[in-house]
């Protein structure tokens, strides 16, 4: 069993050490895996939570396995640009997609896309990052009760309809207010928008939020986790404050590969990921981001989590005044 906060089911990632398809020595069918650089496509800008997570994993994987991992940022199109690139890659285990609910849930509910879950298989779950709701330090708001809902509130978010956006919009709706959103390419930009006063609120992962809280630029109003965070013991959960629709909401992410990727490559990646999770580099990342063990591991991300979360997202979009697409 992994340590608390350690990503348990990192059950599938970069290529494992070297796996040789069993044939006689010197046979041309012998092949090492990986036989090339492994690439992780991140469909978000550099510097955001997804980018930081992918790069921490890549570094840990390289240290543990001696392979080369390249993290490539492909932002744009609400994650569709990077996702389409990954979907069209050779299914040989050398191209992975950093996948979030934004790609497989929020985006398809808001616009037509040219991919779906059947184009991929999820092989590794990073873990679950709780959402912290932030306000401007000069707003005078120190708790959810302080938030004024007399006027429409603006939410800074990395993708309309993702869990960071809808956790906040659900709270505003339950509090009797209305909201709109400002989209940005990274969570650092959403924090800056709140710090500058360009947005009223933002939902952000702990690893990026806590340093800005400590610097005094923003203030935390609530956390969407099931329990209070050790790093913010005075910040209540949404459940404690009576806002059930924003309770138990996490940013969940996984590494996925094209659906036709061979089982041998997938198993190699999983084994390599397990070694990566044991490294000091990864453990430091886990400690600094307060990541929780994943509720959905490996294949469960696409097979169970995505279908389950789609209904909550659909309902939350409607509460936020956004009409979801018929699917």
C-alpha positions as CSV (number, residue, x, y, z in Angstrom):
1,X,0.0,0.0,0.0
2,X,1.3,3.4,-0.9
3,X,1.9,6.1,1.7
4,X,-0.9,8.5,2.4
5,X,-1.2,11.1,-0.4
6,X,1.0,8.9,-2.6
7,X,-0.6,8.2,-5.9
8,X,-1.5,4.7,-5.6
9,X,-2.9,3.8,-8.9
10,X,-0.4,5.3,-10.9
11,X,-1.0,2.2,-12.6
12,X,0.1,3.0,-16.0
13,X,2.5,5.4,-17.3
14,X,5.6,5.9,-19.2
15,X,7.4,3.0,-20.3
16,X,8.8,0.6,-17.9
17,X,12.4,-0.3,-18.0
18,X,13.1,-2.3,-21.0
19,X,10.8,-5.0,-22.1
20,X,12.0,-7.3,-24.8
21,X,9.5,-9.3,-26.9
22,X,10.7,-12.8,-26.4
23,X,12.5,-14.2,-29.4
24,X,15.8,-15.7,-30.0
25,X,18.8,-13.4,-29.7
26,X,19.6,-11.7,-32.9
27,X,16.0,-12.1,-34.3
28,X,14.8,-9.0,-36.1
29,X,11.5,-9.2,-34.1
30,X,13.3,-8.4,-30.9
31,X,12.4,-4.8,-29.8
32,X,13.0,-2.8,-26.7
33,X,10.2,-0.8,-25.1
34,X,10.4,2.0,-25.1
35,X,12.3,2.2,-28.4
36,X,12.0,6.0,-28.6
37,X,11.3,9.1,-26.4
38,X,8.0,8.9,-24.6
39,X,5.9,12.0,-25.0
40,X,3.2,13.3,-22.7
41,X,0.8,15.7,-24.3
42,X,-0.6,18.3,-21.9
43,X,-3.6,20.1,-23.5
44,X,-3.0,23.1,-21.2
45,X,-0.5,26.0,-21.1
46,X,2.8,25.6,-19.2
47,X,2.8,26.6,-15.6
48,X,-0.6,25.4,-14.7
49,X,-1.5,22.5,-12.3
50,X,-1.8,19.9,-15.1
51,X,1.6,21.0,-16.5
52,X,3.3,20.9,-13.1
53,X,1.8,17.4,-12.4
54,X,2.9,16.0,-15.8
55,X,6.4,17.3,-15.4
56,X,6.8,16.0,-11.9
57,X,5.7,12.6,-13.1
58,X,8.0,12.7,-16.1
59,X,11.0,13.6,-13.9
60,X,10.2,10.8,-11.5
61,X,9.8,8.4,-14.3
62,X,13.1,9.3,-15.9
63,X,14.9,8.9,-12.6
64,X,13.3,5.6,-11.9
65,X,13.6,4.0,-15.3
66,X,16.3,5.8,-17.2
67,X,14.0,6.5,-20.1
68,X,13.5,9.9,-21.7
69,X,10.1,11.6,-21.2
70,X,9.1,14.8,-23.1
71,X,6.2,16.9,-21.9
72,X,4.6,18.9,-24.7
73,X,2.1,21.6,-24.1
74,X,-0.7,21.8,-26.7
75,X,-3.2,24.3,-25.3
76,X,-6.3,25.5,-27.1
77,X,-9.7,24.5,-28.2
78,X,-10.7,23.8,-24.6
79,X,-8.2,20.9,-24.7
80,X,-9.4,19.6,-28.0
81,X,-6.2,20.5,-29.9
82,X,-3.9,18.4,-27.7
83,X,-6.5,15.6,-27.4
84,X,-6.9,15.2,-31.2
85,X,-3.1,15.1,-31.6
86,X,-2.9,12.3,-29.0
87,X,-5.8,10.4,-30.6
88,X,-4.0,10.5,-34.0
89,X,-0.7,9.3,-32.6
90,X,0.7,5.9,-33.4
91,X,-0.7,3.5,-30.7
92,X,2.6,2.1,-29.7
93,X,2.8,3.4,-26.1
94,X,5.2,6.3,-26.9
95,X,2.4,9.0,-26.8
96,X,0.3,9.6,-23.7
97,X,-2.3,12.2,-23.0
98,X,-2.6,14.0,-19.7
99,X,-6.4,13.7,-19.3
100,X,-8.8,15.5,-17.1
101,X,-12.6,15.8,-16.8
102,X,-12.4,19.0,-18.9
103,X,-11.5,16.9,-21.9
104,X,-13.9,14.0,-21.6
105,X,-16.8,15.5,-19.7
106,X,-17.0,19.3,-19.8
107,X,-15.9,20.0,-23.4
108,X,-18.2,17.4,-25.0
109,X,-21.1,18.8,-23.0
110,X,-20.5,22.3,-24.3
111,X,-19.5,21.7,-27.9
112,X,-19.1,19.1,-30.6
113,X,-15.8,17.3,-30.5
114,X,-14.2,14.8,-32.9
115,X,-13.2,12.3,-30.2
116,X,-14.7,10.3,-27.3
117,X,-13.7,8.0,-24.6
118,X,-13.6,5.0,-26.9
119,X,-10.6,6.5,-28.7
120,X,-8.5,6.1,-25.6
121,X,-7.8,3.8,-22.7
122,X,-6.8,5.2,-19.3
123,X,-3.8,3.5,-17.7
124,X,-2.6,5.6,-14.8
125,X,-4.3,7.7,-12.2
126,X,-2.3,10.5,-10.7
127,X,-4.5,11.1,-7.8
128,X,-7.2,13.6,-6.7
129,X,-6.6,17.3,-6.0
130,X,-9.1,19.1,-3.8
131,X,-10.5,22.4,-4.9
132,X,-9.9,25.6,-2.8
133,X,-12.1,28.6,-3.5
134,X,-10.1,31.9,-3.5
135,X,-11.1,35.6,-3.3
136,X,-9.2,38.8,-3.6
137,X,-7.4,39.7,-0.4
138,X,-8.9,43.2,-0.5
139,X,-12.5,42.1,-1.1
140,X,-13.2,42.0,2.6
141,X,-14.5,38.4,2.2
142,X,-13.1,36.0,4.8
143,X,-15.8,33.3,4.6
144,X,-18.5,32.0,2.3
145,X,-21.0,34.0,4.3
146,X,-19.2,37.2,3.4
147,X,-19.6,36.8,-0.3
148,X,-22.1,39.3,-1.7
149,X,-24.5,37.9,-4.3
150,X,-26.3,41.1,-5.0
151,X,-24.5,41.5,-8.3
152,X,-23.4,38.8,-10.8
153,X,-20.1,37.3,-9.8
154,X,-17.3,36.5,-12.2
155,X,-15.4,33.2,-11.8
156,X,-11.9,32.8,-13.3
157,X,-11.4,29.3,-14.7
158,X,-9.1,27.3,-16.9
159,X,-12.1,25.7,-18.8
160,X,-15.8,26.6,-18.6
161,X,-17.6,23.6,-17.1
162,X,-14.7,22.0,-15.4
163,X,-14.8,21.0,-11.7
164,X,-12.9,24.2,-10.7
165,X,-15.5,26.4,-12.3
166,X,-18.6,24.4,-11.3
167,X,-17.6,24.0,-7.7
168,X,-17.7,27.8,-7.4
169,X,-20.8,28.3,-9.6
170,X,-22.7,25.7,-7.6
171,X,-21.9,27.6,-4.4
172,X,-23.0,30.9,-5.9
173,X,-26.3,29.4,-7.1
174,X,-27.0,27.8,-3.7
175,X,-26.3,31.1,-2.1
176,X,-28.9,32.8,-4.3
177,X,-26.6,34.5,-6.8
178,X,-25.7,34.3,-10.4
179,X,-22.3,34.0,-12.1
180,X,-20.4,34.3,-15.3
181,X,-16.9,33.1,-16.1
182,X,-13.6,34.3,-17.6
183,X,-11.5,31.5,-19.3
184,X,-7.7,31.3,-19.0
185,X,-5.1,28.8,-20.2
186,X,-3.7,28.0,-16.7
187,X,-4.6,28.1,-13.0
188,X,-1.8,30.5,-12.3
189,X,-3.6,33.0,-14.6
190,X,-6.9,32.4,-12.8
191,X,-5.3,33.1,-9.5
192,X,-3.7,36.3,-10.9
193,X,-7.1,37.4,-12.2
194,X,-8.5,37.2,-8.7
195,X,-5.5,38.8,-7.2
196,X,-5.8,41.7,-9.6
197,X,-9.5,42.1,-9.0
198,X,-10.4,41.1,-12.6
199,X,-12.5,38.2,-11.3
200,X,-14.3,37.7,-8.0
201,X,-13.6,34.0,-7.3
202,X,-11.6,31.1,-8.6
203,X,-11.4,27.4,-7.8
204,X,-7.7,26.3,-7.6
205,X,-5.7,23.2,-6.6
206,X,-3.8,23.5,-3.3
207,X,-0.3,23.3,-4.7
208,X,-0.8,26.6,-6.7
209,X,-3.2,28.2,-4.3
210,X,-1.4,27.9,-0.9
211,X,1.8,29.9,-1.9
212,X,-0.4,32.8,-3.1
213,X,-2.5,32.6,0.1
214,X,0.7,32.7,2.1
215,X,1.9,35.7,0.2
216,X,-1.3,37.6,1.1
217,X,-2.5,38.0,-2.5
218,X,-5.7,36.0,-2.1
219,X,-7.7,34.5,0.7
220,X,-9.3,31.0,0.9
221,X,-13.0,30.8,1.6
222,X,-13.6,27.0,1.6
223,X,-12.3,23.7,0.4
224,X,-14.3,21.1,-1.6
225,X,-12.6,18.1,0.1
226,X,-14.3,15.7,2.4
227,X,-12.1,17.0,5.3
228,X,-10.2,20.2,6.1
229,X,-6.7,20.4,4.7
230,X,-3.8,20.1,7.2
231,X,-2.2,23.1,5.6
232,X,-5.3,25.2,6.0
233,X,-6.9,24.0,9.2
234,X,-9.0,27.1,9.7
235,X,-10.6,26.9,6.3
236,X,-13.9,25.0,6.4
237,X,-15.3,22.5,3.9
238,X,-18.3,23.3,1.8
239,X,-20.2,20.5,3.7
240,X,-19.5,22.3,7.0
241,X,-20.9,25.5,5.5
242,X,-24.0,23.7,4.2
243,X,-23.3,23.8,0.5
244,X,-23.7,20.1,-0.6
245,X,-23.4,20.6,-4.3
246,X,-19.8,21.8,-4.0
247,X,-18.9,19.1,-1.5
248,X,-16.4,16.3,-2.3
249,X,-15.2,17.8,-5.6
250,X,-11.7,17.0,-6.8
251,X,-9.6,17.6,-9.9
252,X,-9.0,14.0,-11.1
253,X,-6.5,13.3,-13.8
254,X,-5.0,10.3,-15.6
255,X,-2.6,9.3,-18.3
256,X,-4.4,7.8,-21.3
257,X,-3.1,6.2,-24.5
258,X,-4.8,5.6,-27.9
259,X,-7.2,2.7,-27.6
260,X,-5.3,0.3,-29.8
261,X,-2.1,0.5,-27.7
262,X,-0.8,-3.0,-27.1
263,X,-1.2,-4.5,-23.7
264,X,2.5,-5.2,-23.5
265,X,3.3,-1.5,-23.8
266,X,0.6,-0.6,-21.3
267,X,1.9,-3.0,-18.8
268,X,5.4,-1.7,-19.3
269,X,4.2,1.8,-18.7
270,X,2.4,0.8,-15.5
271,X,5.4,-0.9,-14.1
272,X,7.6,2.1,-14.9
273,X,5.0,4.3,-13.2
274,X,5.0,2.3,-10.1
275,X,8.8,2.7,-9.8
276,X,8.3,6.4,-10.5
277,X,5.8,6.7,-7.6
278,X,8.5,5.4,-5.2
279,X,11.0,8.2,-6.0
280,X,11.7,11.1,-3.7
281,X,10.9,13.4,-6.6
282,X,7.4,12.1,-6.8
283,X,6.9,12.0,-3.0
284,X,8.0,15.6,-2.8
285,X,5.4,16.5,-5.4
286,X,2.7,14.6,-3.5
287,X,3.6,16.4,-0.2
288,X,3.7,19.8,-1.8
289,X,0.3,19.5,-3.7
290,X,-1.7,17.7,-1.0
291,X,-2.8,15.2,-3.6
292,X,-5.1,12.4,-2.4
293,X,-5.1,8.8,-3.4
294,X,-7.3,8.4,-6.5
295,X,-10.9,7.3,-6.1
296,X,-10.7,5.8,-9.6
297,X,-7.6,4.0,-10.7
298,X,-6.2,3.2,-14.1
299,X,-9.0,2.0,-16.4
300,X,-11.6,3.2,-14.0
301,X,-11.0,6.8,-14.9
302,X,-12.6,6.5,-18.3
303,X,-14.8,3.5,-17.6
304,X,-16.4,4.6,-14.3
305,X,-15.4,8.2,-13.3
306,X,-16.3,9.9,-16.6
307,X,-19.8,8.4,-16.9
308,X,-20.5,9.1,-13.2
309,X,-19.2,12.7,-13.3
310,X,-21.0,13.6,-16.5
311,X,-24.4,13.7,-14.9
312,X,-23.2,16.0,-12.0
313,X,-21.5,18.2,-14.6
314,X,-24.6,18.4,-16.8
315,X,-26.8,19.5,-13.8
316,X,-24.2,21.9,-12.6
317,X,-23.9,23.6,-16.0
318,X,-27.7,24.2,-16.0
319,X,-27.4,25.7,-12.5
320,X,-24.7,28.0,-13.9
321,X,-27.0,29.2,-16.7
322,X,-25.1,27.2,-19.4
323,X,-27.2,24.9,-21.6
324,X,-25.4,21.6,-22.2
325,X,-25.4,19.9,-25.5
326,X,-27.7,17.0,-26.2
327,X,-25.6,13.8,-26.6
